[in-house]
Amino acid sequence: MDILTTVTEFKLHLKAAGYADATLESYRKNLDLFCRYLQGLEVTDMRKVTHALICDYQKAVMAEAIAMESKALKLRPVKRLFEYLVKTHKLLINPTEGIVETSRKNRKIGYVLTLEEIKKLLEQPNLSLLTGIRDRAILEALYATGIRLNELLTLEVYHVDLGDKVLYIRKGKGGKQRVVPLGKAAAVRLREYLERVRPYYAKKNPKERRLFLLNTGLAMNPASVRQALRKYRLCAGIMKPVSPHTFRRTCATHLLQAGADIRYIQKLLGHRDLRTTQVYTKVIPVEIKKTHERTHPGKDL
């Protein structure tokens, strides 16, 4: 089983599964590094890759003077490759079984906005302007659902159900689909956008099905969303960096603060591994304790 041929097949599988471009590029780069490592050992057959060899590769990666998350990014594609080969019956045994990418207990999750900061940010778009109505709908959707930027931008009009107040994520990470609740505030702002703004923008490009449009009728792109966030952050006087992923982290953290079950948050965010979601629990131990004391049924016993 030729290694380069097998890795190329896996890359094509990832693309067909709908992985984001940034993820595909990261996997490509780090799988190429793994292939070069194998070539240096004169291993050309995937069936010759052993658990001991993978352990040696892990040691080599862990010895590098790079951040822990960068080390995880090098190891993760290798684990996914062999999981795929076992799942598709090309290998009987997974040589990466038991290999831990990196310890997640010290992983930093980045900036999280406070409730006051979120409120200020949501108030920044000028609702007397069409762009302001659109941008307010985007901010509310990001905060209410915690969806990824790529998921937001690939939403189509018929993915919105305002009656049930949900979004249908058809192109989630790894090609996975899920349904996420909108909540009242986001549903109100999306309805306003759909009724007052999108029909006007769509006149210039009536065949475009994606939900969020520029005033030219073209679909919004990552740069246009990030530019809007930067503008509103500065207007709100928020010194922290604010990106679409900041909203995702903030959504998860605020739900935990309010007492939401972590497995619910895992499903909401579309996390494959519960450990990814558990990273958020370490930033709010005091808030969780207060919520537990306030809401637990046995608090008055």
Rosetta silent file (secondary structure, phi, psi, omega in degrees, C-alpha in Angstrom):
SEQUENCE: MDILTTVTEFKLHLKAAGYADATLESYRKNLDLFCRYLQGLEVTDMRKVTHALICDYQKAVMAEAIAMESKALKLRPVKRLFEYLVKTHKLLINPTEGIVETSRKNRKIGYVLTLEEIKKLLEQPNLSLLTGIRDRAILEALYATGIRLNELLTLEVYHVDLGDKVLYIRKGKGGKQRVVPLGKAAAVRLREYLERVRPYYAKKNPKERRLFLLNTGLAMNPASVRQALRKYRLCAGIMKPVSPHTFRRTCATHLLQAGADIRYIQKLLGHRDLRTTQVYTKVIPVEIKKTHERTHPGKDL
SCORE:     score description
SCORE:     0.000 S_00000001
   1 L     0.000   98.338 -175.690    0.000    0.000    0.000 S_00000001
   2 E   -59.781  130.721 -174.821    1.999    2.957   -1.317 S_00000001
   3 H   -64.446  -49.456 -176.968    2.187    5.741    1.243 S_00000001
   4 H   -63.027  -40.325  178.970    2.007    8.727   -1.124 S_00000001
   5 H   -64.673  -42.081 -179.148   -0.916    7.224   -3.049 S_00000001
   6 H   -65.986  -43.391  179.472   -2.766    6.446    0.178 S_00000001
   7 H   -65.188  -40.304  177.272   -2.231    9.918    1.624 S_00000001
   8 H   -61.327  -41.583  177.416   -3.398   11.525   -1.628 S_00000001
   9 H   -61.414  -41.406  179.623   -6.565    9.413   -1.497 S_00000001
  10 H   -64.890  -40.272  177.948   -7.169   10.536    2.109 S_00000001
  11 H   -61.562  -41.356  178.307   -6.757   14.200    1.123 S_00000001
  12 H   -65.029  -36.786  176.576   -9.360   13.752   -1.617 S_00000001
  13 H   -62.202  -43.878  179.778  -11.682   12.129    0.930 S_00000001
  14 H   -62.087  -43.003  179.560  -11.337   15.136    3.240 S_00000001
  15 H   -63.762  -43.602  179.187  -12.142   17.545    0.430 S_00000001
  16 H   -65.629  -27.880 -179.735  -15.182   15.516   -0.620 S_00000001
  17 L   -77.870   -6.871  175.381  -16.315   15.454    3.023 S_00000001
  18 L    89.689   21.299  177.320  -16.524   19.254    3.001 S_00000001
  19 L   -63.043  146.602  179.681  -13.623   20.190    5.258 S_00000001
  20 L   -63.412  153.248 -178.130  -12.848   23.906    5.305 S_00000001
  21 H   -57.457  -40.597 -179.030  -10.027   25.164    3.069 S_00000001
  22 H   -64.458  -38.422  178.772   -7.899   26.149    6.067 S_00000001
  23 H   -68.480  -42.134  178.319   -8.258   22.660    7.562 S_00000001
  24 H   -59.834  -42.156 -179.923   -7.436   21.009    4.242 S_00000001
  25 H   -66.298  -41.084  178.570   -4.284   23.107    3.928 S_00000001
  26 H   -63.767  -44.515  178.553   -3.230   22.293    7.499 S_00000001
  27 H   -63.776  -42.777 -179.608   -3.798   18.562    6.939 S_00000001
  28 H   -58.637  -50.149 -177.323   -1.956   18.674    3.603 S_00000001
  29 H   -61.098  -45.619 -174.568    1.087   20.380    5.087 S_00000001
  30 H   -79.349  -27.738  172.630    1.334   18.135    8.137 S_00000001
  31 H   -70.896  -35.434  176.044    0.659   14.894    6.273 S_00000001
  32 H   -62.876  -38.187  177.108    3.421   15.853    3.847 S_00000001
  33 H   -63.336  -41.625  179.318    5.743   16.264    6.833 S_00000001
  34 H   -64.558  -41.160  178.457    4.788   12.801    8.054 S_00000001
  35 H   -62.175  -40.456  178.798    5.417   11.322    4.597 S_00000001
  36 H   -65.921  -35.276  176.846    8.881   12.883    4.496 S_00000001
  37 H   -62.500  -44.611  179.236    9.587   11.402    7.931 S_00000001
  38 H   -65.505  -39.637  178.627    8.625    7.951    6.642 S_00000001
  39 H   -61.876  -36.827  178.102   10.717    8.420    3.513 S_00000001
  40 H   -64.156  -24.722  177.785   13.714    9.214    5.723 S_00000001
  41 L   -94.947    2.440 -178.319   13.207    5.816    7.345 S_00000001
  42 L    61.457   35.015  175.331   12.797    4.214    3.904 S_00000001
  43 L   -99.304  116.945 -177.336    9.244    3.157    4.755 S_00000001
  44 L  -117.545   -6.677 -178.375    7.156    3.190    1.567 S_00000001
  45 E  -114.461  125.022 -177.538    4.306    0.828    2.480 S_00000001
  46 H   -60.107  -26.741  179.712    1.569    2.035    4.851 S_00000001
  47 H   -71.632  -12.847 -179.968    1.252   -1.509    6.229 S_00000001
  48 H   -90.834   -3.316  179.744    4.796   -1.231    7.542 S_00000001
  49 L   -79.136  119.279 -176.731    3.939    1.671    9.850 S_00000001
  50 L  -105.868  167.872  176.014    3.981    0.311   13.408 S_00000001
  51 H   -61.130  -39.763  179.270    2.874    1.671   16.762 S_00000001
  52 H   -62.621  -39.440  178.682    6.535    1.992   17.771 S_00000001
  53 H   -64.278  -42.610  178.859    7.244    4.065   14.663 S_00000001
  54 H   -63.563  -39.841  178.002    4.307    6.371   15.452 S_00000001
  55 H   -61.919  -39.693  177.464    5.584    6.742   19.029 S_00000001
  56 H   -64.679  -39.781  178.597    8.993    7.765   17.681 S_00000001
  57 H   -65.491  -41.046  177.771    7.349   10.306   15.402 S_00000001
  58 H   -61.072  -42.337  178.836    5.364   11.679   18.326 S_00000001
  59 H   -62.140  -39.994  179.149    8.557   12.038   20.367 S_00000001
  60 H   -64.290  -41.502  178.901   10.210   13.904   17.497 S_00000001
  61 H   -66.667  -44.604 -177.576    7.256   16.293   17.232 S_00000001
  62 H   -66.391  -21.344  179.743    7.066   16.847   20.987 S_00000001
  63 L   -81.884  -11.492 -179.132   10.779   17.698   21.056 S_00000001
  64 L   -71.666  146.911 -179.206   10.280   20.605   18.660 S_00000001
  65 L   -86.133   64.757  178.648   10.401   24.125   20.076 S_00000001
  66 L  -132.382  167.205 -178.746    6.863   25.009   19.006 S_00000001
  67 L   -63.830  154.115 -179.276    3.581   25.620   20.815 S_00000001
  68 H   -60.179  -38.154 -179.870    1.631   22.624   22.124 S_00000001
  69 H   -66.843  -33.767  176.211   -1.266   23.355   19.786 S_00000001
  70 H   -66.096  -35.788  176.293    1.151   23.360   16.836 S_00000001
  71 H   -65.612  -41.317  178.380    2.358   19.944   17.953 S_00000001
  72 H   -62.698  -38.659  179.749   -1.236   18.746   18.093 S_00000001
  73 H   -65.168  -26.533  176.794   -1.813   20.047   14.566 S_00000001
  74 H   -77.983  -34.576 -175.585    1.070   17.882   13.358 S_00000001
  75 H   -86.216  -32.691 -174.307   -0.176   14.727   15.059 S_00000001
  76 H   -58.387  -47.316 -179.585   -3.921   15.063   14.494 S_00000001
  77 H   -61.604  -32.348  179.682   -3.909   14.477   10.707 S_00000001
  78 H   -66.967  -43.336  177.581   -1.799   11.341   11.182 S_00000001
  79 H   -62.802  -43.493 -178.715   -4.307    9.910   13.660 S_00000001
  80 H   -65.698  -34.788  178.149   -7.222   10.769   11.359 S_00000001
  81 H   -59.134  -49.852 -176.225   -5.417    9.151    8.414 S_00000001
  82 H   -73.853  -30.019  173.039   -5.106    5.793   10.160 S_00000001
  83 H   -61.963  -40.720  178.389   -8.631    5.994   11.575 S_00000001
  84 H   -64.534  -42.739 -177.764   -9.810    6.420    7.989 S_00000001
  85 H   -65.634  -36.553  177.009   -7.740    3.471    6.754 S_00000001
  86 H   -71.523  -42.555 -179.203   -9.174    1.183    9.431 S_00000001
  87 H   -62.661  -34.430 -179.471  -12.712    2.427    8.846 S_00000001
  88 L   -92.950   11.932  174.094  -12.412    1.764    5.103 S_00000001
  89 L    63.701   26.297  175.436  -10.940   -1.720    5.804 S_00000001
  90 L   -87.535  -23.374  173.973   -7.585   -0.924    4.233 S_00000001
  91 L  -131.204  149.002  177.334   -5.854   -1.707    7.521 S_00000001
  92 L   -90.005  -33.275 -175.411   -6.872   -4.094   10.287 S_00000001
  93 L  -121.842  136.853  178.433   -4.942   -2.403   13.096 S_00000001
  94 L   -91.739  109.368 -178.102   -4.606    1.302   13.843 S_00000001
  95 L   -69.642  -12.329  178.980   -0.950    2.001   14.778 S_00000001
  96 L   -93.747    2.775  179.699   -1.936    5.361   16.308 S_00000001
  97 L   -57.008  127.713  179.621   -4.274    3.709   18.844 S_00000001
  98 L    88.004   -7.167  177.974   -3.509    5.136   22.284 S_00000001
  99 L   -79.463  125.033  178.562   -1.460    8.033   20.908 S_00000001
 100 L   -97.359  128.416 -176.046   -2.494   11.296   22.568 S_00000001
 101 L   -58.430  -60.280  173.364   -2.087   14.363   20.364 S_00000001
 102 L  -160.038  165.069  174.067   -1.189   16.685   23.241 S_00000001
 103 L   -71.996  131.033 -179.439   -2.406   17.393   26.731 S_00000001
 104 L   -94.376   -6.129 -170.915   -5.447   19.664   26.578 S_00000001
 105 L   -68.194  -25.417  179.385   -5.502   20.563   30.265 S_00000001
 106 L  -105.722   11.030 -177.957   -3.231   23.587   29.788 S_00000001
 107 L   -71.343  133.275  177.238   -4.631   24.641   26.447 S_00000001
 108 L   -89.374  142.034 -175.826   -5.678   28.288   26.235 S_00000001
 109 L  -100.221   -1.951  179.798   -8.939   29.006   24.478 S_00000001
 110 L    91.075 -174.706 -174.682   -8.318   32.629   23.529 S_00000001
 111 L   -72.032  142.429  174.614  -10.298   35.733   24.334 S_00000001
 112 L  -126.333  135.417  179.832  -13.865   35.569   25.627 S_00000001
 113 L   -83.206  146.527  174.065  -16.156   38.591   25.756 S_00000001
 114 L   -79.250  168.513  177.176  -18.044   39.541   28.891 S_00000001
 115 H   -60.381  -38.405  179.309  -21.813   40.011   28.851 S_00000001
 116 H   -66.018  -41.296  179.276  -21.270   43.768   28.964 S_00000001
 117 H   -66.493  -41.163  177.656  -18.874   43.655   26.010 S_00000001
 118 H   -62.113  -43.162  179.927  -21.255   41.503   23.956 S_00000001
 119 H   -60.137  -45.428  178.597  -24.094   43.921   24.676 S_00000001
 120 H   -61.223  -42.094 -178.105  -21.974   46.884   23.528 S_00000001
 121 H   -65.292  -43.776 -179.055  -20.906   45.039   20.386 S_00000001
 122 H   -64.602  -25.296 -177.764  -24.466   44.051   19.442 S_00000001
 123 L   -84.390   -6.537 -173.590  -25.573   47.677   19.790 S_00000001
 124 L   -73.860  -41.189 -178.731  -23.004   49.040   17.322 S_00000001
 125 L   -58.760  137.052 -179.966  -24.622   48.364   13.902 S_00000001
 126 L   -81.268  108.860 -173.908  -26.715   51.301   12.713 S_00000001
 127 L   -77.632    0.013  173.214  -30.216   49.877   12.258 S_00000001
 128 L   -86.655   -7.274  178.678  -31.268   52.803   10.093 S_00000001
 129 L  -109.881  148.521  178.568  -28.961   51.406    7.398 S_00000001
 130 H   -62.531  -41.216  178.910  -29.460   48.218    5.412 S_00000001
 131 H   -64.281  -33.983  178.634  -25.896   47.130    6.147 S_00000001
 132 H   -66.737  -40.863  177.730  -26.520   47.730    9.848 S_00000001
 133 H   -63.130  -43.771  178.019  -29.596   45.492    9.850 S_00000001
 134 H   -62.574  -46.578 -176.328  -27.613   42.770    8.081 S_00000001
 135 H   -67.041  -35.589  177.268  -24.630   43.082   10.399 S_00000001
 136 H   -64.025  -39.410  177.836  -26.806   43.003   13.527 S_00000001
 137 H   -62.852  -39.721  178.793  -28.367   39.766   12.254 S_00000001
 138 H   -64.778  -47.520 -179.003  -24.884   38.302   11.732 S_00000001
 139 H   -61.286  -43.565 -179.720  -23.683   39.290   15.211 S_00000001
 140 H   -64.374  -40.724 -179.348  -26.821   37.898   16.852 S_00000001
 141 H   -65.870  -42.714  179.226  -26.548   34.637   14.896 S_00000001
 142 H   -62.186  -43.740 -177.324  -22.875   34.178   15.811 S_00000001
 143 H   -72.735  -38.684 -176.624  -23.512   34.802   19.493 S_00000001
 144 H   -71.487  -34.712 -171.160  -26.711   32.749   19.719 S_00000001
 145 H  -109.193  -24.248 -176.827  -25.447   29.669   17.913 S_00000001
 146 L    69.702   20.382 -178.216  -21.650   29.643   18.194 S_00000001
 147 L   -70.874  155.324  178.484  -21.395   28.537   14.554 S_00000001
 148 L   -73.641  159.265 -179.578  -18.090   28.721   12.717 S_00000001
 149 H   -59.138  -44.384  179.881  -17.452   31.460   10.153 S_00000001
 150 H   -61.834  -36.919  178.099  -17.469   28.967    7.285 S_00000001
 151 H   -67.005  -38.876  177.747  -20.790   27.580    8.523 S_00000001
 152 H   -62.843  -45.625 -173.046  -22.254   31.083    8.661 S_00000001
 153 H   -78.095  -15.914  177.377  -21.139   31.981    5.162 S_00000001
 154 L   -98.335    1.832  174.092  -22.359   28.742    3.585 S_00000001
 155 L   -62.734  138.983  174.047  -25.861   29.113    5.046 S_00000001
 156 E  -112.342  164.732 -173.427  -28.532   29.391    2.368 S_00000001
 157 H   -55.283  -42.218 -176.228  -31.914   31.043    2.694 S_00000001
 158 H   -78.814    3.679  173.792  -33.778   27.765    3.080 S_00000001
 159 H   -86.063   -3.108 -178.577  -31.460   26.735    5.945 S_00000001
 160 E  -104.766  125.199  175.651  -33.288   29.224    8.188 S_00000001
 161 E  -119.188   96.156 -177.249  -36.514   28.157    9.920 S_00000001
 162 L   -75.408  -21.541  176.745  -37.880   31.176   11.744 S_00000001
 163 L   -64.765  -47.855  178.633  -41.008   29.295   12.775 S_00000001
 164 L   -92.866   -3.127  179.830  -39.031   26.830   14.871 S_00000001
 165 L    56.844   54.914  178.090  -36.206   29.341   15.418 S_00000001
 166 E  -137.918  159.044  170.425  -33.442   27.035   14.183 S_00000001
 167 E  -114.537  140.607  175.265  -30.627   26.987   11.632 S_00000001
 168 E  -101.043  110.739  179.688  -29.798   23.902    9.598 S_00000001
 169 E   -87.624  103.585 -177.028  -26.027   23.570    9.305 S_00000001
 170 L   -90.684  -22.282 -176.245  -25.568   21.543    6.121 S_00000001
 171 L  -125.916   60.741  177.532  -21.845   22.121    5.673 S_00000001
 172 L   -76.453  175.844 -179.185  -20.353   21.728    9.120 S_00000001
 173 H   -59.684  132.595 -178.878  -16.764   20.791    9.836 S_00000001
 174 H    73.641   14.735  178.662  -15.961   17.407    8.352 S_00000001
 175 H    78.872    7.031 -177.763  -19.155   17.469    6.311 S_00000001
 176 L   -80.068  144.338  178.773  -21.303   16.891    9.398 S_00000001
 177 L  -107.625  150.718  175.402  -24.813   18.323    9.577 S_00000001
 178 E  -159.019  166.448  177.057  -26.640   19.557   12.659 S_00000001
 179 E  -114.736  131.050 -179.175  -29.533   21.736   13.761 S_00000001
 180 E  -123.612  139.099  178.810  -28.861   24.672   16.102 S_00000001
 181 E   -74.010  144.573 -179.483  -31.401   26.819   17.986 S_00000001
 182 L   -90.849  -40.842 -171.686  -31.464   30.529   17.217 S_00000001
 183 L    86.257  162.295 -173.018  -33.200   32.013   20.205 S_00000001
 184 H   -64.950  -49.232 -174.720  -35.654   34.893   20.145 S_00000001
 185 H   -61.466  -46.902 -179.702  -33.280   37.838   19.646 S_00000001
 186 H   -65.437  -38.062  179.540  -31.394   36.280   16.729 S_00000001
 187 H   -63.759  -40.549  178.911  -34.651   35.123   15.115 S_00000001
 188 H   -62.598  -45.457 -177.694  -36.086   38.657   15.279 S_00000001
 189 H   -69.944  -35.314  177.371  -32.981   40.177   13.670 S_00000001
 190 H   -68.832  -38.466  177.329  -32.808   37.514   10.966 S_00000001
 191 H   -62.030  -43.735  179.182  -36.468   38.044   10.103 S_00000001
 192 H   -61.051  -43.183  178.403  -35.856   41.771    9.766 S_00000001
 193 H   -63.209  -45.241 -177.887  -32.871   41.124    7.498 S_00000001
 194 H   -66.796  -31.798 -177.923  -34.777   38.619    5.348 S_00000001
 195 H   -87.235  -35.793 -171.413  -37.774   40.894    4.953 S_00000001
 196 H  -105.024  -27.496 -170.023  -36.125   44.306    4.580 S_00000001
 197 H  -112.004  -54.982 -172.917  -32.587   43.819    3.305 S_00000001
 198 H   -58.558  -41.559  178.692  -31.886   40.598    1.485 S_00000001
 199 H   -58.323  -35.666 -179.759  -34.631   40.999   -1.165 S_00000001
 200 H   -69.684  -46.470  178.612  -33.180   44.401   -2.073 S_00000001
 201 H   -64.734  -37.941 -174.983  -29.589   43.111   -2.294 S_00000001
 202 H   -69.109  -16.665  178.391  -30.688   39.977   -4.176 S_00000001
 203 L   -59.169  -30.336 -177.951  -32.153   42.037   -7.042 S_00000001
 204 L   -82.415  -13.720 -178.385  -28.598   42.484   -8.311 S_00000001
 205 L  -154.651   68.491 -170.485  -27.869   38.747   -8.189 S_00000001
 206 L   -64.179  -17.940 -179.187  -31.159   36.799   -8.012 S_00000001
 207 L   -84.261  -11.016 -178.681  -29.570   33.379   -8.484 S_00000001
 208 L   -72.335  125.069 -177.043  -27.469   33.653   -5.313 S_00000001
 209 L   -99.575  -13.899 -177.566  -28.917   31.346   -2.640 S_00000001
 210 E   -66.165  149.950 -170.016  -26.574   32.104    0.228 S_00000001
 211 L   -67.548  -51.068 -173.131  -28.128   33.863    3.173 S_00000001
 212 L   -99.431  122.579 -175.340  -25.840   36.815    3.797 S_00000001
 213 E  -117.785  153.014  168.280  -25.161   39.139    0.884 S_00000001
 214 L   -78.889  168.737  179.517  -23.100   42.230    0.200 S_00000001
 215 L   -70.322   -6.694  175.676  -24.900   45.254   -1.201 S_00000001
 216 L   -85.903   -8.638 -176.467  -23.602   44.167   -4.622 S_00000001
 217 L    93.963  -10.086  177.818  -25.688   41.002   -4.424 S_00000001
 218 L   -80.258  154.806  178.203  -22.614   38.801   -4.037 S_00000001
 219 E   -65.877  144.567  176.327  -22.289   36.442   -1.090 S_00000001
 220 L   -65.539  152.044  179.494  -20.366   37.774    1.890 S_00000001
 221 L  -121.611  168.076 -178.186  -16.839   36.472    2.328 S_00000001
 222 H   -54.541  -39.828 -177.954  -14.627   35.972    5.413 S_00000001
 223 H   -63.302  -39.134 -178.224  -12.801   39.264    4.886 S_00000001
 224 H   -68.275  -35.079  178.087  -16.034   41.288    4.840 S_00000001
 225 H   -70.399  -45.533 -179.610  -17.221   39.734    8.114 S_00000001
 226 H   -63.501  -37.688  178.878  -13.869   40.246    9.848 S_00000001
 227 H   -64.002  -41.643  178.796  -13.705   43.844    8.643 S_00000001
 228 H   -64.561  -42.142  179.735  -17.165   44.535   10.078 S_00000001
 229 H   -62.772  -40.537  179.482  -16.228   42.960   13.411 S_00000001
 230 H   -62.899  -43.046  179.646  -13.090   45.063   13.639 S_00000001
 231 H   -61.269  -47.838 -176.995  -15.083   48.231   12.979 S_00000001
 232 H   -69.843  -32.399  176.331  -17.712   47.439   15.607 S_00000001
 233 H   -62.351  -45.107 -179.816  -15.080   46.384   18.151 S_00000001
 234 H   -66.196  -40.489  179.009  -13.347   49.738   17.825 S_00000001
 235 H   -64.223  -33.618 -178.850  -16.638   51.630   18.005 S_00000001
 236 H   -82.373   -7.238 -179.940  -17.563   49.721   21.165 S_00000001
 237 L    72.472   27.643  179.569  -14.209   50.529   22.759 S_00000001
 238 L   -90.731  124.722 -175.428  -13.309   46.869   23.234 S_00000001
 239 L   -85.379  -22.363  179.279   -9.566   46.355   23.460 S_00000001
 240 L   -68.484  149.682  170.233   -9.594   42.569   23.028 S_00000001
 241 L   -64.252  140.272  179.077   -9.239   41.132   19.522 S_00000001
 242 L  -127.275  119.751  177.911  -12.676   40.087   18.223 S_00000001
 243 L  -126.752  171.251  174.420  -13.058   37.459   15.508 S_00000001
 244 H   -55.650  -34.934 -179.413  -15.938   35.173   14.517 S_00000001
 245 H   -71.435  -23.584  174.562  -14.317   32.496   16.674 S_00000001
 246 H   -61.626  -39.417  177.493  -14.412   34.888   19.640 S_00000001
 247 H   -64.059  -38.435  179.751  -18.209   34.720   19.374 S_00000001
 248 H   -63.122  -47.434  177.769  -18.011   30.917   19.338 S_00000001
 249 H   -63.328  -40.574 -178.119  -15.906   30.834   22.493 S_00000001
 250 H   -66.671  -41.922  176.998  -18.111   33.445   24.129 S_00000001
 251 H   -56.697  -50.314 -178.297  -21.295   31.552   23.294 S_00000001
 252 H   -62.793  -44.056 -177.565  -19.925   28.349   24.851 S_00000001
 253 H   -65.864  -43.649 -179.677  -18.566   30.104   27.930 S_00000001
 254 H   -67.107  -34.195  175.950  -21.762   32.051   28.636 S_00000001
 255 H   -64.831  -42.502  176.955  -23.859   28.889   28.260 S_00000001
 256 H   -63.065  -40.937  178.956  -21.639   27.147   30.804 S_00000001
 257 H   -61.079  -31.833 -179.037  -21.912   30.118   33.132 S_00000001
 258 L   -85.250   -1.177  175.352  -25.691   29.827   32.911 S_00000001
 259 L    98.126   11.080  179.759  -25.560   26.159   33.882 S_00000001
 260 L   -66.836  145.536  177.639  -25.934   24.432   30.490 S_00000001
 261 L   -68.304  137.857 -175.473  -24.816   20.799   30.301 S_00000001
 262 H   -64.982  -28.733  178.861  -21.458   20.445   28.582 S_00000001
 263 H   -71.693  -30.230  173.564  -22.744   17.657   26.314 S_00000001
 264 H   -64.889  -43.487 -179.748  -25.444   19.991   25.028 S_00000001
 265 H   -64.598  -37.804  176.731  -22.757   22.559   24.228 S_00000001
 266 H   -57.632  -44.850 -179.937  -20.714   19.854   22.485 S_00000001
 267 H   -69.355  -39.570  179.255  -23.657   19.115   20.187 S_00000001
 268 H   -60.270  -45.723 -176.792  -24.402   22.808   19.642 S_00000001
 269 H   -80.622  -14.539 -179.166  -20.839   23.567   18.572 S_00000001
 270 L    75.846   31.455  178.380  -20.482   20.392   16.533 S_00000001
 271 L   -77.534  132.044  176.548  -17.427   19.170   18.445 S_00000001
 272 L   -70.902  -39.000 -173.541  -16.392   15.632   17.599 S_00000001
 273 L  -114.514  127.815  179.894  -14.554   15.149   20.875 S_00000001
 274 H   -59.244  -29.700 -179.354  -16.009   16.149   24.248 S_00000001
 275 H   -61.310  -29.953  177.430  -12.489   17.065   25.396 S_00000001
 276 H   -63.604  -41.396  179.592  -12.531   19.960   22.935 S_00000001
 277 H   -71.612  -34.907 -176.039  -15.605   21.353   24.669 S_00000001
 278 H   -64.927  -17.253  176.946  -14.230   20.678   28.152 S_00000001
 279 H   -56.347  -33.842 -176.033  -11.493   23.248   27.530 S_00000001
 280 H   -69.662  -22.743 -174.636  -14.089   25.926   28.273 S_00000001
 281 H   -67.959  -25.480 -174.559  -14.790   24.644   31.797 S_00000001
 282 H   -75.997  -16.920 -175.126  -11.436   25.757   33.180 S_00000001
 283 H   -88.827   -6.745 -175.284  -12.017   29.470   32.509 S_00000001
 284 L  -135.704   42.430 -177.439  -15.118   29.780   34.656 S_00000001
 285 H   -60.703  -37.718 -179.397  -14.729   27.697   37.832 S_00000001
 286 H   -67.761  -44.828 -178.749  -16.091   30.467   40.049 S_00000001
 287 H   -64.576  -39.883  178.905  -19.078   31.143   37.812 S_00000001
 288 H   -63.915  -42.108  179.841  -19.926   27.437   37.539 S_00000001
 289 H   -61.004  -43.548 -179.883  -19.750   27.079   41.321 S_00000001
 290 H   -64.609  -42.059  179.446  -22.123   30.028   41.774 S_00000001
 291 H   -63.538  -41.537 -179.788  -24.548   28.658   39.178 S_00000001
 292 H   -62.708  -44.327 -179.412  -24.450   25.232   40.812 S_00000001
 293 H   -64.969  -32.337 -177.602  -25.140   26.719   44.235 S_00000001
 294 H   -80.607  -33.075 -169.175  -28.025   28.776   42.833 S_00000001
 295 H  -110.701  -17.094 -175.207  -29.694   26.126   40.687 S_00000001
 296 L   -64.016  134.441 -177.245  -28.961   22.679   42.145 S_00000001
 297 L   -58.320  -25.691 -177.393  -32.166   21.008   43.434 S_00000001
 298 L   -93.368   13.475 -173.694  -30.471   20.049   46.696 S_00000001
 299 L   -64.810  -24.792 -176.820  -29.294   23.544   47.555 S_00000001
 300 L  -101.987    5.136 -178.011  -31.865   23.959   50.364 S_00000001
 301 L   -74.560    0.000    0.000  -31.480   20.505   51.915 S_00000001
